[in-house]
């Protein structure tokens, strides 16, 4: 069965066709979907684009396509959280680690290898199984995702935000993308570079929100990551009053808690005010929320 999935995904790439999604999933691909609106179903953000499924590596186009088909819906398209790093010859590629060792058949630092060299290695799933898949470029995944998914882009230290914005412009995916930042200074820089783009910002309390506003970031460009612990309901209410949607990071401890105590916890977290769940268990979350 796994080989069949590989064949379908590879066929789509070699023929130049995007892997097919539920047709209805394509209708809500708008930056507005990153903003809070009462009554909208919660979104599922796939941490590192998947990877905890056998045969499907993280930060891999074929994994994105497979998971998006499983969880994407008309009113709740899949959100792919993925990581951008840089090769020796300045090609933006999708990889979380600074080295090739954990996620590929190669070794050594990514920054010490050219893109051509990186294409000689194959991706491994999170169980150490080699696959037929290769490290994709940012351009490839954005071009595919334009009609398929929403993205939250995690920009690694070697990569300039300006280069990422340039690729977003080139692929015309402004409506599909939110750029992840981890501090107010970086959020302000992204907003200066691209005032029309959505920005994922960390807001765990009103003070962090106020800092972002002081730096000129408007409410309608913020997507608030509220942490990896369920916050007080008052934080959700505070942000929703401003039209700001929220992301709860269930990856890690909360995912483990749900696996142990029952997946209905995902319903409780969204009912409390989480508009998006960033998870390593997208299929399980989808079964509960959909």
Secondary structure, 3 states (H helix, E strand, C coil): CHHHHHHHHHHHHHCCCCCCCCHHHHHHCCHHHHCCCCCCCCEEEEHHHCCCECCECCCCHHHHHHHHHHHCECCECCEEEEEEEECCCCCEEECCCCECCCCECCCCEHHHCCHHHHCCCCEECCCCCECCCCCCEHHHHHHHHCCCCEEEEEECCCCCHHHHHHHHHHHCCCCCEEEECCCHHHHHHHHHHCCCCEEEEECCCHHHHHHHHHCCCCHHHEEEECCCCCCCHHHHHHHHCCCCEEEEECCCHHHHHHHHHCCCHHHHHHHHCCCEEEECCHHHHHHHHC
